[in-house]
Amino acid sequence: MKSSIKLILSIALIQGLLISPIVFSKGITPTDVIADGKDTDIYQGYTVRKGTIKAVIENVSILESSTSTSEDRQDALNIIKDLSINVAALGLTNKVTWKNTEVEKIMQKASVNLKKDKKLK
């Protein structure tokens, strides 16, 4: 878990996504990314809730589960679509390729939409 947080923060620092960049000389903890008592932060103008990445991963698991109903899969897919712009705002779409091709297409579309949105601002 610590290395994935480090990756997300590193991506954010490299891309200048943090409003006030933090420089760390040692390992990064979750509270370095989002302080205790705080549930959200702003990345590239989007409010991202902690737990977003985990929610996407769990919804991908629902999509891929042989025990999921078509309704379960559709709900999971809708949530992934809703969260995809936040995943793009974190910079993850530029660094991660999803094994699930449907999810990968959704994430790449969100990345393109984020770039278009930034040009409009």
ABEGO torsion letter per residue (X at the ends): XAAAAAAAAAAAAAAGABABBBBBABBBBAAAABBBGBABBBBGGBBBBBGAAAAAAAAAAAAABAABBAAAAAAAAAAAAAAAAAAAAAGAAAABBBABAAAAAAAAAAAAAAAAAAAAX
